[in-house]
C-alpha cells in the first residue's frame, strides 16, 4: 500500500520550481553549489537552502572534492520514489492505509457501490 507520509515528503520536496530545476541539472552531471547557482541565476545561499531540503529527503547527496562539495542525484532514492508514485497511480493498490480510518479503501468502496446497485 502507498504510504501517504512518504508521498507527502516527496511532493513537498519537488513542489518548488528551483528544486525541480536542480534535479534536472543534476541528471546531467554532479555540480557544486556555485555551478548550480550560475546556471539557475540564483545566489549560492539560495541554492544551498534548496539542496538542504533535497538532502533531507535523500534525493541528492554530496561528495567533498577539495574545497567544494559536488552534489549528485541519489539513484536509490529516486527508484524508491518511482515505486511509491507507481503504487499511487496503480488502481490495484487501492487507497492509502495509513490515514487511521479517515478513508476507506477505494476497492472496498467500489464493491459497496456494486452491491448497493444490485439490491435496488
Rosetta blueprint (number, residue, H / E / L):
1 X L
2 X L
3 X L
4 X H
5 X H
6 X H
7 X H
8 X H
9 X H
10 X H
11 X H
12 X H
13 X H
14 X L
15 X L
16 X L
17 X H
18 X H
19 X H
20 X H
21 X H
22 X H
23 X H
24 X H
25 X H
26 X H
27 X H
28 X H
29 X L
30 X L
31 X E
32 X E
33 X H
34 X H
35 X H
36 X H
37 X H
38 X H
39 X H
40 X H
41 X L
42 X L
43 X L
44 X H
45 X H
46 X H
47 X H
48 X H
49 X H
50 X H
51 X H
52 X H
53 X H
54 X H
55 X H
56 X H
57 X L
58 X L
59 X L
60 X E
61 X E
62 X E
63 X E
64 X E
65 X E
66 X L
67 X L
68 X E
69 X E
70 X E
71 X E
72 X E
73 X E
74 X L
75 X H
76 X H
77 X H
78 X H
79 X H
80 X H
81 X H
82 X H
83 X H
84 X H
85 X H
86 X H
87 X H
88 X H
89 X H
90 X L
91 X H
92 X H
93 X H
94 X L
95 X L
96 X L
97 X L
98 X L
99 X L
100 X L
101 X L
102 X L
103 X L
104 X L
105 X L
106 X H
107 X H
108 X H
109 X H
110 X H
111 X H
112 X H
113 X H
114 X H
115 X H
116 X H
117 X H
118 X H
119 X H
120 X L
